[in-house]
Amino acid sequence: MADKGPSISGTELDVLKALWDEGPGTVRELNDRLAARGRQWAYTTVQTLLNRLCAKGVVTSDKRDVAHVYRPTVSRDDLLADRLHDLAGELCEGASAPLVLALVQGKRFSKSELKQFRDLIDELEKGKGK
């Protein structure tokens, strides 16, 4: 997705999360998944949300069968990176550090998460020396 990619509503994000978490599916399958998550929507509502996501380029559908199978075209990580980049641009004049600091200050992290942070910082420092 390009900078300032398409805006995704909360309801559209619910559908996208169902695709990320449980894989591709038809409108009926996605409606069942969403119902299990507490979203009691009409079949046509889910269809409309999928059509919007397709129009925004974040979901695609395989139209070879009668029941179209929908799948995401963007990963959760890519969407997260795009949104954080946009937020840094809007609130921090493009600087990432204030955003990262705001995300981690006062939070408790597991040993595994702290190791991931250390490994990433080490990797970034090695890259600067090249």
C-alpha positions as CSV (number, residue, x, y, z in Angstrom):
1,M,0.0,0.0,0.0
2,A,1.2,3.5,-0.7
3,D,1.5,6.3,1.7
4,K,-1.8,7.5,3.0
5,G,-3.4,4.3,1.8
6,P,-7.1,3.8,1.9
7,S,-8.9,4.5,5.1
8,I,-10.3,1.3,6.7
9,S,-13.3,1.6,9.0
10,G,-13.6,-0.4,12.2
11,T,-16.2,-2.7,10.7
12,E,-14.0,-3.3,7.6
13,L,-11.1,-4.0,10.0
14,D,-13.2,-6.7,11.7
15,V,-13.7,-8.5,8.4
16,L,-10.0,-8.1,7.6
17,K,-9.0,-9.6,11.0
18,A,-11.3,-12.6,10.3
19,L,-9.4,-13.1,7.0
20,W,-6.0,-12.7,8.6
21,D,-6.8,-15.0,11.6
22,E,-8.7,-17.8,9.8
23,G,-7.8,-17.6,6.2
24,P,-9.7,-17.1,3.0
25,G,-13.5,-17.6,2.9
26,T,-16.8,-17.0,1.3
27,V,-19.2,-14.4,2.4
28,R,-21.2,-17.1,4.3
29,E,-18.1,-18.4,6.0
30,L,-16.9,-15.0,7.0
31,N,-20.4,-14.1,8.3
32,D,-20.2,-17.2,10.5
33,R,-16.7,-16.3,11.7
34,L,-17.8,-12.8,12.5
35,A,-20.9,-14.1,14.3
36,A,-18.6,-16.3,16.5
37,R,-16.8,-13.0,17.4
38,G,-20.0,-11.3,18.4
39,R,-20.7,-9.5,15.1
40,Q,-24.3,-10.4,14.2
41,W,-24.5,-8.9,10.7
42,A,-26.7,-9.7,7.8
43,Y,-25.2,-11.6,4.9
44,T,-25.6,-8.5,2.7
45,T,-23.7,-6.3,5.2
46,V,-20.7,-8.7,5.1
47,Q,-20.9,-8.7,1.3
48,T,-20.9,-4.9,1.3
49,L,-17.9,-4.7,3.6
50,L,-16.0,-7.2,1.4
51,N,-16.9,-5.2,-1.7
52,R,-15.5,-2.0,-0.1
53,L,-12.3,-3.8,1.0
54,C,-11.9,-5.1,-2.6
55,A,-12.4,-1.6,-4.0
56,K,-9.7,-0.3,-1.6
57,G,-7.3,-3.0,-2.8
58,V,-6.8,-4.7,0.5
59,V,-8.9,-7.8,-0.3
60,T,-9.4,-9.8,-3.5
61,S,-11.8,-12.4,-4.5
62,D,-11.5,-15.6,-6.6
63,K,-14.6,-15.5,-8.8
64,R,-14.1,-18.9,-10.5
65,D,-16.8,-20.6,-8.3
66,V,-20.3,-19.5,-7.7
67,A,-19.4,-18.6,-4.1
68,H,-16.5,-16.1,-4.4
69,V,-13.6,-16.8,-2.0
70,Y,-12.1,-13.7,-0.4
71,R,-8.5,-13.3,0.8
72,P,-6.5,-10.3,2.0
73,T,-3.9,-8.7,-0.3
74,V,-2.2,-6.9,2.6
75,S,-0.8,-8.4,5.7
76,R,-1.5,-7.3,9.2
77,D,2.1,-6.2,9.6
78,D,2.1,-4.2,6.3
79,L,-1.1,-2.4,7.3
80,L,0.3,-1.7,10.8
81,A,3.5,-0.3,9.3
82,D,1.5,1.9,6.9
83,R,-0.7,3.2,9.7
84,L,2.2,3.9,12.0
85,H,4.1,5.7,9.2
86,D,1.0,7.9,8.6
87,L,0.6,8.6,12.3
88,A,4.2,9.6,12.6
89,G,3.8,11.9,9.7
90,E,0.6,13.5,11.1
91,L,1.7,13.9,14.7
92,C,5.5,13.8,14.8
93,E,6.5,15.6,11.5
94,G,7.6,12.2,10.2
95,A,9.9,11.3,13.2
96,S,9.4,7.7,14.4
97,A,11.1,7.9,17.8
98,P,8.4,9.9,19.6
99,L,5.8,7.4,18.4
100,V,7.9,4.4,19.4
101,L,8.6,5.9,22.8
102,A,4.9,6.6,23.4
103,L,4.0,3.0,22.5
104,V,6.5,1.4,24.9
105,Q,6.6,3.8,27.9
106,G,5.0,2.4,30.9
107,K,4.2,-1.0,29.3
108,R,5.3,-4.3,30.6
109,F,6.9,-6.7,28.1
110,S,7.7,-10.4,28.3
111,K,11.3,-11.6,28.2
112,S,10.7,-12.9,24.7
113,E,9.4,-9.4,23.6
114,L,12.4,-7.7,25.2
115,K,14.7,-10.1,23.4
116,Q,13.0,-9.2,20.1
117,F,13.5,-5.5,20.8
118,R,17.2,-6.1,21.7
119,D,17.8,-8.2,18.6
120,L,16.2,-5.5,16.4
121,I,18.3,-2.7,17.9
122,D,21.4,-4.8,17.5
123,E,20.5,-5.5,13.8
124,L,19.8,-1.8,13.2
125,E,23.2,-0.8,14.8
126,K,25.1,-3.3,12.7
127,G,23.4,-1.8,9.6
128,K,24.6,1.7,10.4
129,G,28.2,0.6,10.5
130,K,28.1,-0.6,6.9
